Amino acid sequence: MRMEEILPASRIRLVDEVADRQEAIRRLIAMLDADGCLSDPEQFARDLAKRERQSNTAVQGGLDLPHARSAGVAVPSAALLVLRKSMDCRCTMDGQPVNVLLMIASPEDGTAHMDIMAMLAMALDRPGVHQGLLEAASPEQAENLLARESGAAEEDEQDGARPAKILVVTACPTGIAHTYIAAQSFRTAAREMDLPVRIETDGSRGVDGAFTPEEIRQADAVILAVDKEVEIARFAGKRVLTVPVAEGIHHPRELLEAALNGKGQILQGQGSGARASTEIGRRLYKYLMNGISYMLPFVIAGGILMAMAYLVDDVSLGTATFGSNTPLAAFLTTVGKSAFNLMGPVAAGYIAFAIADRPGLLLGFAGGTLAIQGTSLESLWNDQVPVVSGGMLAALAAGYLAGGIVLLLQRLTRRLPEYLDSVRTLLWYPVAGLLLIGLCIGAMNPLFGAVNTGIYQFLNHLGESSQLLLGCALGAMMNIDFGGPVNKAAYVFGTVALTWGQGEIMAAVMIGGMVPSLATALAVTLFPGVFSPEERQRGFVNYLLGLCFISEGALPFLASSPLELIFACAVGGGLGGALSMCMNCSIPAPHGGIFVFPLAQNPLGGLLALAVGSLTAALLFALLRRCRSTANQEKSSQK
C-alpha cells in the first residue's frame, strides 16, 4: 500500500489552532468518514477511546499518534492535522505542546495496522520531516513530503528510467529490527549519492521487494548485508560483496562505494547451494543463525503455552505432576511440548539446509531427532544401557554433521553418469546419508550426554556468588553488540538452558537484552538536552522495543556514541542479570519480554531487576554523553 493511498491530501488539514484535543480527534475522525474510510464512525470513536485508555498515544517532539483497530474501519487509512499554533495539552512524553496529530485507522483483522504504523513512523522519523510539515503551505505539499520520505515509492531504490546499479539484500536471524534498519540506512546513503539501488528485505514478514531476473541481469553488483542464509544462486556470475547486517547499518555509504569500485567476489554458479562467503568462521556462524531463526517460533510458542499450563493448574493435586494435573493444564502442556520438543530437529534440519540445501533437510531432521532421543550405538550389544539425551548441543552438532555428510556424498558421486542423477538424489543421498548420520549420532551421543549432565549438575551446584557472576556475565553479553554474535551466543545459551530446566538463566538473558532499548529511551526522556531532536523522537519507539525484548532499538545511538553506549548498557545489563539471579527470577519462555513476565517465578523481582539495570544504564549513558560534549566544547574554545 502506497503512502498516497494511506494519507492523501484530502485527509490533511493545516489549521491555525484547535480548542482542545477532543476537537482535534473529532476533526480527524470527520476527515476519515468524509473520505469513506469508516463504515461505522461511532464504533471507531469508541474503539479509539478504548485504545487511549490503555496508554498515552502522544509521543515526543510535539507529535500525537491516536490509533486503533476497529470493526468500524472500512479500509486502512490515516488522517493528519497540522497546527500552526501548538496545542498546550502537555500530553506528550517530554511535556512539549502538540502541533502534529496523525490518526491511524486499521480494520479489526489488524493485518495492515503495523505496516501502516511502520511506514508512517519511518517517514516521520526522518530528519526535517516534522518541521517540514509545520512549514507546509498546502495539504498537497505535506502529502508530497511524506510520500517522498516514506520509502514506499522510493525513487532512490529504482527510478523507472534508471535500472538499479546495485542490488542490496538485508537479513538478520530474527528479522525484526536489523533487517529493516539496515535497509533504511542503504536507502538514505543511496539517495545522498544519487545512486539507483534496489533493496530486498528478508525479515519476519518474509521477503519484501524480491528482485526480478531482469533487475539481476542489469545490476552491476550485489551487496548481501546478512546474518543468515538467503537465496543467492540467482546472483551467479555477479560480483557479490557479503558483510554482516550490522555493517549495513553503520557503513552503508562505504559499502555502496566499495561495490561500485569492484570489491567483492564473482559468485560462481554452483546451484542453490552456492555460498558467497569464504571465511570459515563466518560461514559456520551463518549456518547456526539459519537454524536458530527457524527454531525460534517453535521454542517461543511451545514455551509460552507450557508456561501457561502452570498458571491454570492446581498444585494441590500433586507437585510431581504440576503442569498436567487438570485437563486444561494437561492439554496446554501437550500442545506446547508438541512444538517445543521439535526445537532440536528443526535447528539441525535448517543448519544442514544452509550447508547443503534440500538434500540436507532429511539428514538434519533425523540427526536432530536422534540426538534429542539419546540414541546410542552401545544399545546394539547392551539393551540395559541408560538413555541419555545429547540435548540441544548434540542436535546443533548433528546439523553441521548432516550438511557435511551430504557434501561428502555429492563429492564421492560427482563422476557418476548423468542418467543416474535421479537415483543419486532420491536413493543414494537419503539412504546412505541417513545410515551415516545415524551411526555418527549414535557414536557421539554418549559424549554429549555426559557434557549435558555435567553442565546441568554444575549449574545446580553453583554457589550464590557464582550465580551472580553468571547472571552478570550473561546480562553484559546481551549488551556488547546489540543483536550481534556475542548477543546471540548468550541468547542461545539461555535457550538451551531452558531444556535443562534452568529458567533462571533465561531470565538473566532476557532482562539483560531488554536493557539497551529501555536505557536509551529513559536517557532521552530524563535528559533531553543531551540528545539531538532526531534521537529524542526515537525514545518512544525504544520503550516498545525494550519491553518486547528487542535490543536493536539502541543501534541508532551507537554511531554517535559507541563506547559510551556499550559501556553503560553492559554495566546496566550485567547489574540487571545479577539481580535477577539474586532474586531467583525464572522465566519459562525464551522470548516475549514484559508479556511473559506474568508467567515467571518472582515476576516482581524480575521487574525490579529490569528497572534498576535500565535506569543505571540510562544515567551512565547520559552522564558519559554530557562529559564528552563538555570536553569537546572545551577543546573548541581552546582552539
PyMOL commands that set and color helices and strands:
alter all, ss='L'
color gray80, all
select helices_A, chain A and resi 3-6+9-11+21-34+41-54+113-125+129-135+139-149+178-193+213-218+233-235+245-250+252-260+271-273+280-312+315-317+327-340+343-356+359-373+377-380+391-412+418-460+464-477+485-499+503-526+528-530+533-537+539-547+551-558+562-582+593-599+603-638
alter helices_A, ss='H'
color red, helices_A
select strands_A, chain A and resi 12-15+63-64+67-70+77-87+98-107+166-171+197-203+206-208+221-226+239-243+265-266
alter strands_A, ss='S'
color yellow, strands_A
deselect
rebuild
show_as cartoon
